[in-house]
């Protein structure tokens, strides 16, 4: 009998492509999804979304079901 593995996502700054990989979607698709709440999210500084922004993204979109690094 297999034990289910609990994988956790660290809340830290991530780039758009890293977040898209978590959700197993393309970068443009994630950008489109984020457009719906970008006012709440605010602008990213540089290439990374801040830890607080990542928290908002997970809150709005839900936690990804599978993680692949």
Backbone as ProteinMPNN parsed JSONL, in Angstrom:
{"seq_chain_A": "XXXXXXXXXXXXXXXXXXXXXXXXXXXXXXXXXXXXXXXXXXXXXXXXXXXXXXXXXXXXXXXXXXXXX", "coords_chain_A": {"N_chain_A": [[0.837, -1.182, 0.0], [0.643, 2.141, -0.91], [1.907, 5.092, 0.562], [0.495, 8.303, 0.702], [2.12, 11.129, -0.594], [2.932, 14.157, 0.942], [3.329, 17.143, -0.456], [4.729, 20.311, -0.234], [4.41, 23.783, -0.948], [6.657, 26.316, -0.936], [6.188, 29.551, 0.244], [7.468, 32.04, -1.383], [9.413, 34.422, -3.317], [8.631, 34.055, -6.761], [9.155, 33.503, -10.275], [7.145, 34.228, -13.178], [7.128, 32.066, -15.012], [7.838, 29.927, -13.362], [5.652, 29.748, -11.631], [3.678, 29.164, -13.516], [4.507, 26.613, -14.301], [3.968, 25.202, -11.926], [1.168, 25.157, -12.02], [0.843, 23.771, -14.319], [0.437, 24.986, -16.833], [0.647, 27.286, -19.643], [2.792, 30.216, -19.855], [1.447, 32.518, -21.026], [-1.239, 31.795, -20.518], [-1.351, 31.791, -17.701], [-0.817, 34.5, -17.264], [-3.177, 35.592, -18.334], [-5.062, 34.554, -16.546], [-4.259, 35.865, -14.209], [-4.831, 38.473, -14.838], [-7.442, 38.976, -14.087], [-7.381, 39.661, -11.401], [-5.391, 41.53, -11.088], [-5.324, 44.114, -10.063], [-5.625, 43.808, -7.32], [-3.349, 42.334, -6.905], [-1.178, 43.948, -7.682], [1.768, 45.557, -9.099], [4.545, 43.679, -10.292], [7.928, 43.658, -9.229], [10.669, 43.807, -11.149], [11.588, 40.582, -12.324], [10.343, 38.858, -10.599], [7.525, 37.801, -8.668], [6.562, 38.998, -5.536], [6.745, 37.448, -2.25], [4.357, 37.977, -0.896], [2.684, 38.596, -3.065], [2.689, 36.122, -4.359], [1.358, 34.64, -2.454], [-1.173, 35.829, -2.663], [-1.81, 35.073, -5.294], [-1.968, 32.246, -5.009], [-4.087, 32.204, -3.238], [-6.172, 33.285, -4.774], [-6.254, 31.62, -7.083], [-6.145, 29.124, -6.043], [-4.35, 26.386, -4.545], [-1.807, 24.768, -6.433], [-2.359, 21.497, -7.764], [-0.455, 19.602, -8.464], [3.058, 19.469, -8.25], [5.883, 20.298, -10.041], [9.281, 20.564, -10.437]], "CA_chain_A": [[0.0, 0.0, 0.0], [1.45, 3.36, -1.005], [1.542, 6.231, 1.39], [0.422, 9.514, -0.118], [3.161, 12.094, -0.265], [2.51, 15.532, 1.114], [4.294, 18.09, -0.983], [4.332, 21.661, 0.132], [4.971, 24.853, -1.753], [7.193, 27.39, -0.11], [5.768, 30.896, -0.15], [8.664, 32.849, -1.588], [9.317, 35.025, -4.645], [8.705, 33.178, -7.922], [8.955, 34.104, -11.592], [5.908, 33.812, -13.824], [7.252, 30.726, -15.601], [7.845, 28.94, -12.277], [4.262, 29.601, -11.195], [2.961, 28.483, -14.597], [4.865, 25.185, -14.206], [3.218, 24.624, -10.803], [-0.213, 24.941, -12.457], [0.935, 23.003, -15.558], [-0.142, 25.786, -17.911], [1.629, 28.147, -20.298], [2.949, 31.562, -19.299], [0.347, 33.406, -21.435], [-2.47, 31.402, -19.83], [-1.27, 32.301, -16.331], [-0.987, 35.964, -17.357], [-4.603, 35.843, -18.545], [-5.75, 34.285, -15.285], [-3.87, 36.89, -13.239], [-5.461, 39.737, -15.231], [-8.701, 39.121, -13.367], [-7.181, 40.224, -10.059], [-4.111, 42.237, -11.068], [-5.439, 45.301, -9.219], [-5.353, 43.32, -5.965], [-1.992, 41.799, -6.904], [-0.181, 45.013, -7.819], [2.834, 45.334, -10.09], [5.723, 42.966, -9.805], [9.173, 44.412, -9.366], [11.607, 42.934, -11.839], [11.052, 39.334, -12.866], [9.749, 38.039, -9.547], [6.409, 38.205, -7.824], [6.988, 38.935, -4.137], [6.111, 36.377, -1.468], [2.976, 38.404, -0.638], [1.959, 38.438, -4.323], [2.53, 34.681, -4.562], [0.296, 34.254, -1.523], [-2.429, 36.287, -3.27], [-2.052, 34.215, -6.457], [-2.433, 30.954, -4.5], [-5.391, 32.45, -2.626], [-7.139, 33.52, -5.85], [-6.326, 30.5, -8.026], [-6.082, 27.853, -5.329], [-3.029, 25.762, -4.589], [-1.647, 23.803, -7.526], [-2.541, 20.099, -7.333], [0.794, 18.881, -8.641], [4.236, 20.314, -8.267], [7.04, 19.752, -10.756], [10.333, 21.576, -10.418]], "C_chain_A": [[0.884, 1.249, 0.0], [0.95, 4.418, -0.037], [1.495, 7.453, 0.487], [1.472, 10.502, 0.37], [2.549, 13.472, -0.112], [3.61, 16.433, 0.601], [3.804, 19.477, -0.62], [5.045, 22.656, -0.77], [5.427, 25.942, -0.795], [6.699, 28.722, -0.649], [7.024, 31.749, -0.172], [8.536, 33.505, -2.957], [9.501, 33.989, -5.76], [8.561, 34.001, -9.196], [7.675, 33.531, -12.191], [6.015, 32.384, -14.361], [7.304, 29.633, -14.539], [6.418, 28.681, -11.788], [3.444, 28.856, -12.249], [3.255, 26.979, -14.579], [4.121, 24.505, -13.069], [1.799, 24.254, -11.241], [-0.3, 24.117, -13.749], [0.188, 23.684, -16.704], [0.96, 26.634, -18.529], [1.696, 29.512, -19.616], [1.809, 32.496, -19.724], [-0.986, 33.07, -20.755], [-2.471, 31.931, -18.4], [-1.438, 33.818, -16.317], [-2.463, 36.332, -17.509], [-5.395, 35.62, -17.258], [-5.492, 35.391, -14.273], [-4.533, 38.236, -13.555], [-6.736, 40.01, -14.456], [-8.558, 39.723, -11.977], [-5.874, 41.002, -9.952], [-4.147, 43.513, -10.235], [-5.114, 44.933, -7.763], [-3.894, 42.883, -5.829], [-0.928, 42.898, -6.919], [0.878, 44.641, -8.841], [3.962, 44.533, -9.468], [6.951, 43.844, -10.049], [10.203, 43.474, -9.973], [10.906, 41.708, -12.368], [10.232, 38.531, -11.866], [8.497, 38.664, -8.955], [6.884, 38.039, -6.389], [6.257, 37.792, -3.429], [4.643, 36.718, -1.191], [2.124, 38.25, -1.903], [1.708, 36.966, -4.633], [1.409, 34.162, -3.667], [-1.079, 34.629, -2.09], [-2.791, 35.413, -4.469], [-2.593, 32.861, -6.005], [-3.829, 31.085, -3.887], [-6.47, 32.567, -3.713], [-7.336, 32.299, -6.746], [-6.404, 29.149, -7.337], [-4.673, 27.286, -5.429], [-2.947, 24.801, -5.754], [-1.763, 22.378, -6.991], [-1.266, 19.294, -7.46], [1.936, 19.874, -8.751], [5.318, 19.603, -9.069], [8.077, 20.844, -10.875], [11.209, 21.441, -11.624]], "O_chain_A": [[1.778, 1.378, 0.836], [-0.252, 4.608, 0.153], [2.345, 7.624, -0.386], [1.68, 10.684, 1.569], [1.745, 13.902, -0.939], [4.702, 16.476, 1.168], [2.611, 19.772, -0.693], [6.135, 22.397, -1.28], [4.662, 26.417, 0.045], [6.78, 28.989, -1.848], [7.565, 32.128, 0.867], [7.615, 33.167, -3.699], [10.407, 33.158, -5.707], [7.93, 35.058, -9.199], [7.187, 32.485, -11.764], [5.097, 31.584, -14.184], [6.854, 28.515, -14.791], [6.028, 27.535, -11.562], [2.613, 28.013, -11.911], [2.36, 26.167, -14.813], [3.686, 23.362, -13.212], [1.286, 23.19, -10.892], [-1.396, 23.805, -14.214], [-0.579, 23.058, -17.435], [2.073, 26.695, -18.006], [0.778, 29.909, -18.898], [1.252, 33.198, -18.88], [-1.771, 33.969, -20.453], [-3.481, 32.461, -17.936], [-2.126, 34.359, -15.451], [-2.937, 37.278, -16.881], [-6.286, 36.401, -16.924], [-6.404, 35.807, -13.559], [-4.77, 39.042, -12.655], [-7.069, 41.167, -14.199], [-9.53, 40.246, -11.432], [-5.308, 41.126, -8.865], [-3.107, 43.955, -9.748], [-4.41, 45.669, -7.071], [-3.284, 43.042, -4.771], [0.098, 42.787, -6.248], [0.874, 43.534, -9.379], [4.288, 44.683, -8.29], [6.98, 44.661, -10.969], [10.562, 42.462, -9.371], [9.76, 41.781, -12.812], [9.503, 37.617, -12.253], [8.413, 39.877, -8.765], [7.537, 37.049, -6.061], [5.281, 37.245, -3.944], [3.783, 35.839, -1.247], [0.972, 37.822, -1.825], [0.635, 36.604, -5.115], [0.605, 33.332, -4.092], [-2.027, 33.848, -2.009], [-3.955, 35.052, -4.642], [-3.578, 32.377, -6.563], [-4.652, 30.177, -4.006], [-7.557, 32.005, -3.573], [-8.463, 31.981, -7.124], [-6.698, 28.14, -7.977], [-3.9, 27.674, -6.305], [-3.91, 24.09, -6.04], [-1.311, 22.092, -5.882], [-1.015, 18.397, -6.654], [1.782, 20.975, -9.28], [5.631, 18.441, -8.807], [7.782, 21.934, -11.363], [12.157, 22.209, -11.787]]}, "name": "protein", "num_of_chains": 1, "seq": "XXXXXXXXXXXXXXXXXXXXXXXXXXXXXXXXXXXXXXXXXXXXXXXXXXXXXXXXXXXXXXXXXXXXX"}
